[in-house]
């Protein structure tokens, strides 16, 4: 029904660039019932005073503490882990699965194999049903079912009305266990993948994101490598069958079930659908580290594309999520550019100077792979140099002086007060538990993070900035009108052009 | 886009009522019974739904103003005001408003004069065929402008309003401007509602247009990002302005670039005074609330704001289209296609028929256009449709959009789409297709209740564009009453060659020769 971001309506006022800190959140506290009672009391007492005369700058409220319901964890005999959390508000059931597979397993000459396997698991039918029968039945039930592959994991999800629960989970199980990979759907997926390649240079935003990953990780790394016409053409139906057989096993699956069901009968149904699925050998996620010599140096690159703006990315590889400095770096990034309106980059580049609509910084980290820290903006050619200068200056300021007491207080309050939004639904609660287990992190990982945030000092932040915002390693990439760009960027280092091979 | 989803959402009032009568969850009454409506004496409408699952609340404040309310030469004004609404008030966002105001007044005066003179001198230079060099008097103004801008900046507490929301745990703070409406949204921990009421009633009563000229620059960057550098953005801007030649729906909401750059603080202030009165506002609040207390809170804050005069009515109507319009947009990007047919908007009986057509053609992988063009013939990589483009307060377009799958062309895809439209006449939609449409509709209605912010958005939307959130209570039944014969009649009446506009994105690689790998020395 919708067709993208181009419609006349719905112009965004501003962009929440790179979202929040990116840190996973988890709340804790007293029981739900107590909370609700407390809340009513608070609101009542809050409203008892003359609010009309209250200054919003001095208003204070107690922290909303909220103990979300806890999920049950059950392990089936074949090793499949199941989280269950009932939520009877609406007659719906959601099933999410995380699969211990992913595109990191793609052979170098068959990049795209995992992605195509995921796509055709969904579209290619099962041992019991043709592709058309699957599609017909799911849409007649108004159920949604998706399967896809990421770099470090695969995922599958089902959303179904309570009345169709059993049928929905049967189809879901069939597609996970016994996908048929019908040839016509393999061909369709190949054509779609090739069309995706043809179209991936259409927009400067797509080019800058992909080329920046290559500039940081190198073009052959699992976090940056891309499909090619050749790699897609070389993938056969037999490759998909083998990839599924070798990587999708019950003991590599974490299942999360939330919604309007009853636990005992749900477990019985899951036993029926998945119980006789034999264990297999599950690969541990292993992503090669980029050699230090390859990311220690800085670089300045541009891509020549006929655009009205320069699309900028400036940053470097960084730590994993499990690094002891992670929380301090995340809050340093939050203050620098990760918190939209509140951040320094937003205030400096957008609000004060009017040079960009979308500007900020981001920290992306996982437990398996080196993370990326970057600053980004899109600005007209004539202000490109000024924006890069502001990036560098703001980064240096984070390194050279402590953040203000107020900035740190704001960052902490924002983090603690918005914590409750990470637990607004049964499915968000269970998804987080699944992610933590998949990544081998303790269940109280997020409580640990919150405690660390609360205890951070200005010195911690500055130390993290000095250690992890590194001017000697900055990689600068600009996509825009090349002739002038190379001159504009010349002050930042030895400028080289990245020439893109035509994709069509 | 909006309409079908909106229709679904609010019709859920019925569905949920039916579903929740089952014994297992008999506790929750139907949504229709849960919406609490309150109207202030100044005309502001408040809609509330209690949901106590988590101690949070979502608020959607919607004003009945958008791109359609702009004058020629001032396109983009509704959207620019929406940006300016984040700049604060007489108390928020400033270190000393009294001193700041004096500087802002002079800045406005100098800025307006400066821009007027710049335009005049540029025009004169152009007529005389000279390079544009500004006169000493003008250069003096430029210096003064810069000084005042720096001075004004000294009083600013940047983004203070947003910062307050963030400190208090607010998430999803945003705003959007459409053809018909402008919306301001936030979700907060439920006990922070007094903060919201204080900040929002203040900006409804006393906004200050500080940092105006900088923010205009931000909006220009937004236009470059969304439209000028986006193949789809440019395709839809051109396509839409071709389809609407008289009605304001043809004008891009973000504004034409030259208009944006000439918008003035005075025009922006006047726009605010005309369209941002409480009588043009609806606020929907969904979450862990006590409605009685919320009403008291809102009466004590917004209730003090006087009503504004009724907003001016719109007069321009789009004349009937007499003949196909075709337009091409050249861009360095793979081809795409958009086809639009003029149609009546919500409230008209035929609009419900279009909802059915929309679903049958493109909803899901079993839909007619997807299964034919994408799955079977493999002419297209994607195909979508939208029954209420680009707005809902005036007659609008039914749009079908597709991207061809190489080596097939937009012409082939277009022909295949017309074949399927013909088939709607010759091969009436089946009982099974119709059942699928209704099942999908009912399920979406239930799903839309999952989100506080989604529900708040739906309620405020229909209250604003249709006069009442209850408008859609009947939508599901109206859609259910559509017959295959209705579909055949509507296809024959509206989906004609003479009534359509076709926009085609055509690949054009810039002439610039790109060298092979090339190094540039600093």
Contacts between the chains, C-beta under 8 A, distances in Angstrom:
chain1	res1	chain2	res2	distance
A	1	B	1	6.5
A	1	B	4	5.4
A	1	B	5	6.3
A	1	B	358	6.7
A	1	B	362	7.5
A	1	B	363	6.9
A	1	B	384	7.3
A	1	B	385	7.1
A	1	B	386	6.3
A	1	B	387	7.7
A	2	B	1	5.2
A	2	B	5	8.0
A	2	B	384	7.3
A	2	B	386	6.9
A	3	B	1	7.8
A	3	B	384	4.0
A	3	B	385	7.7
A	3	B	386	6.0
A	3	B	399	7.6
A	3	B	401	4.8
A	4	B	232	5.8
A	5	B	226	7.4
A	5	B	232	7.4
A	5	B	233	7.9
A	6	B	226	7.9
A	6	B	230	7.0
A	6	B	232	4.2
A	6	B	233	5.1
A	6	B	235	7.1
A	6	B	236	4.2
A	7	B	1	5.7
A	7	B	236	6.8
A	7	B	386	7.6
A	7	B	389	6.7
A	7	B	390	6.0
A	8	B	67	7.0
A	8	B	178	7.0
A	8	B	179	5.5
A	8	B	236	7.1
A	8	B	240	6.0
A	8	B	249	7.3
A	8	B	252	6.6
A	8	B	253	5.1
A	8	B	389	7.5
A	8	B	390	3.5
A	8	B	391	7.1
A	9	B	1	7.0
A	9	B	2	7.0
A	9	B	66	7.6
A	9	B	176	7.7
A	9	B	178	3.2
A	9	B	179	5.5
A	9	B	180	7.3
A	9	B	181	8.0
A	9	B	253	6.8
A	9	B	390	5.9
A	9	B	391	6.2
A	10	B	176	5.0
A	10	B	178	5.7
A	11	B	79	5.3
A	11	B	82	7.7
A	11	B	176	5.7
A	11	B	177	4.6
A	11	B	178	7.0
A	11	B	222	7.9
A	11	B	226	7.7
A	11	B	253	5.2
A	11	B	254	5.7
A	12	B	174	6.5
A	12	B	175	7.7
A	12	B	176	5.6
A	13	B	82	5.3
A	13	B	83	6.1
A	13	B	86	6.8
A	13	B	174	5.7
A	13	B	175	3.5
A	13	B	176	6.2
A	13	B	177	7.5
A	14	B	83	7.5
A	14	B	86	7.4
A	14	B	174	7.0
A	14	B	175	7.7
A	16	B	174	7.4
A	35	B	55	6.0
A	36	B	52	5.9
A	36	B	55	7.1
A	36	B	288	7.4
A	39	B	55	4.8
A	39	B	190	6.0
A	39	B	191	6.3
A	39	B	288	6.3
A	40	B	290	6.7
A	42	B	191	4.7
A	43	B	190	6.8
A	43	B	191	5.4
A	43	B	193	7.3
A	43	B	289	7.8
A	43	B	290	6.2
A	43	B	293	6.1
A	44	B	290	7.4
A	44	B	293	6.7
A	46	B	191	6.1
A	46	B	194	5.8
A	47	B	194	6.9
A	47	B	293	4.9
A	47	B	296	6.3
A	47	B	297	5.8
A	50	B	300	7.6
A	51	B	194	4.7
A	51	B	197	6.7
A	51	B	198	6.7
A	51	B	297	6.1
A	51	B	300	6.0
A	51	B	301	6.7
A	52	B	198	8.0
A	52	B	300	4.4
A	52	B	301	5.4
A	52	B	304	6.9
A	54	B	194	6.8
A	54	B	198	5.9
A	55	B	91	7.0
A	55	B	198	7.7
A	56	B	92	6.5
A	56	B	164	5.7
A	56	B	195	5.6
A	56	B	198	4.3
A	56	B	199	5.0
A	56	B	202	7.3
A	57	B	91	7.8
A	57	B	92	6.9
A	57	B	160	7.6
A	57	B	164	6.6
A	59	B	168	7.8
A	59	B	194	6.6
A	59	B	195	5.3
A	59	B	198	7.1
A	61	B	168	6.9
A	61	B	189	7.5
A	61	B	191	5.1
A	61	B	192	5.7
A	61	B	195	7.6
A	62	B	191	7.0
A	63	B	189	8.0
A	64	B	55	4.7
A	64	B	56	7.9
A	64	B	169	7.6
A	64	B	189	4.1
A	64	B	190	6.8
A	64	B	191	5.9
A	66	B	54	6.4
A	66	B	55	5.4
A	68	B	54	7.5
A	88	B	24	6.5
A	88	B	25	5.0
A	89	B	25	7.3
A	89	B	28	6.8
A	89	B	53	6.6
A	90	B	16	7.6
A	90	B	19	8.0
A	90	B	446	5.6
A	90	B	447	7.9
A	90	B	449	5.9
A	90	B	450	6.6
A	91	B	19	5.0
A	91	B	20	7.8
A	91	B	22	7.3
A	91	B	25	7.1
A	91	B	446	6.5
A	92	B	446	6.2
A	92	B	447	6.7
A	92	B	450	7.7
A	123	B	365	7.8
A	135	B	364	7.7
A	135	B	365	5.1
A	135	B	366	5.2
A	136	B	366	5.8
A	139	B	364	4.6
A	139	B	365	7.2
A	139	B	366	4.9
A	139	B	436	5.7
A	139	B	440	7.3
A	140	B	432	7.5
A	140	B	435	7.0
A	140	B	436	5.6
A	140	B	439	6.5
A	141	B	439	7.0
A	142	B	436	7.9
A	142	B	439	4.4
A	142	B	440	4.8
A	142	B	442	7.1
A	142	B	443	3.5
A	142	B	444	7.5
A	143	B	443	7.9
A	159	B	447	7.5
A	161	B	443	5.8
A	161	B	446	7.2
A	188	B	374	7.9
A	188	B	375	6.6
A	188	B	378	6.9
A	191	B	378	6.0
A	191	B	381	7.9
A	191	B	405	6.0
A	192	B	381	6.2
A	192	B	405	7.7
A	194	B	406	7.6
A	195	B	381	4.3
A	195	B	403	7.7
A	195	B	405	5.3
A	195	B	406	6.4
A	196	B	381	8.0
A	198	B	334	5.6
A	198	B	406	5.8
A	199	B	333	7.5
A	199	B	334	4.8
A	199	B	381	7.8
A	199	B	403	7.5
A	202	B	231	5.5
A	202	B	331	8.0
A	202	B	332	7.6
A	202	B	333	3.7
A	202	B	334	5.7
A	203	B	229	7.2
A	203	B	230	6.3
A	203	B	231	6.7
A	203	B	333	7.2
A	204	B	229	5.6
A	260	B	24	7.4
A	260	B	25	7.1
A	304	B	512	7.6
A	304	B	514	5.7
A	305	B	332	7.2
A	306	B	332	5.9
A	306	B	510	4.2
A	306	B	512	7.0
A	307	B	228	7.9
A	307	B	229	4.6
A	308	B	224	4.5
A	308	B	228	4.3
A	308	B	229	5.5
A	309	B	221	6.9
A	309	B	224	4.6
A	309	B	225	6.3
A	309	B	228	7.6
A	309	B	229	5.6
A	339	B	166	6.8
A	340	B	162	7.6
A	341	B	86	7.9
A	341	B	159	4.3
A	341	B	162	3.5
A	341	B	163	6.3
A	341	B	166	6.6
A	341	B	173	7.3
A	342	B	159	7.0
A	342	B	162	7.0
A	342	B	163	5.3
A	342	B	166	5.1
A	346	B	159	7.2
A	347	B	158	4.6
A	347	B	159	6.3
A	350	B	218	5.7
A	351	B	158	4.9
A	351	B	159	5.9
A	351	B	211	6.6
A	351	B	214	7.0
A	352	B	153	6.7
A	352	B	158	6.7
A	352	B	211	7.8
A	352	B	214	6.7
A	353	B	214	6.7
A	353	B	217	7.9
A	354	B	211	7.8
A	354	B	213	7.2
A	354	B	214	3.4
A	354	B	215	6.4
A	354	B	216	7.2
A	354	B	217	3.2
A	354	B	218	5.1
A	354	B	221	7.9
A	355	B	217	6.8
A	355	B	218	7.9
A	355	B	221	7.0
A	356	B	218	7.1
A	356	B	221	5.3
A	357	B	218	5.5
A	357	B	219	7.4
A	357	B	221	4.3
A	357	B	222	3.8
A	357	B	225	5.6
A	358	B	221	7.9
A	358	B	222	8.0
A	358	B	225	6.4
A	378	B	221	6.7
A	378	B	224	7.3
A	378	B	225	5.2
A	378	B	229	7.9
A	379	B	221	6.2
A	380	B	220	7.8
A	380	B	221	6.8
A	380	B	224	6.6
A	410	B	163	6.6
A	410	B	166	7.2
A	410	B	167	5.3
A	413	B	167	4.6
A	413	B	168	7.5
A	413	B	169	7.6
A	414	B	166	4.6
A	414	B	167	5.7
A	414	B	169	6.8
A	416	B	169	7.5
A	417	B	167	7.0
A	417	B	168	5.6
A	417	B	169	2.7
A	417	B	189	6.1
A	418	B	166	7.8
A	418	B	169	4.1
A	418	B	170	7.1
A	418	B	171	5.2
A	418	B	189	7.9
A	419	B	169	7.4
A	420	B	54	6.5
A	420	B	55	6.2
A	420	B	56	6.0
A	420	B	169	7.1
A	420	B	189	5.8
A	421	B	56	6.5
A	421	B	169	7.5
A	421	B	171	4.9
A	421	B	187	6.8
A	423	B	54	6.7
A	424	B	53	7.5
A	424	B	54	5.1
A	424	B	56	6.3
A	424	B	452	7.9
A	425	B	53	7.6
A	425	B	54	8.0
A	425	B	450	6.9
A	482	B	514	7.6
A	483	B	512	7.7
A	486	B	520	3.8
A	487	B	520	7.9
A	490	B	520	7.4
A	490	B	521	7.9
A	490	B	522	3.7
A	491	B	522	7.2
A	493	B	522	7.7
A	494	B	521	8.0
A	494	B	522	6.7
A	495	B	519	7.9
A	495	B	520	4.8
A	495	B	522	6.5
A	496	B	519	5.5
A	496	B	520	7.1
A	497	B	515	7.8
A	497	B	517	7.0
A	497	B	518	5.1
A	497	B	519	7.3
A	497	B	520	6.6
A	499	B	514	6.5
A	499	B	515	7.6
A	499	B	516	6.3
A	499	B	517	5.5
A	499	B	518	7.4
A	504	B	334	6.5
A	504	B	406	6.7
A	504	B	507	7.9
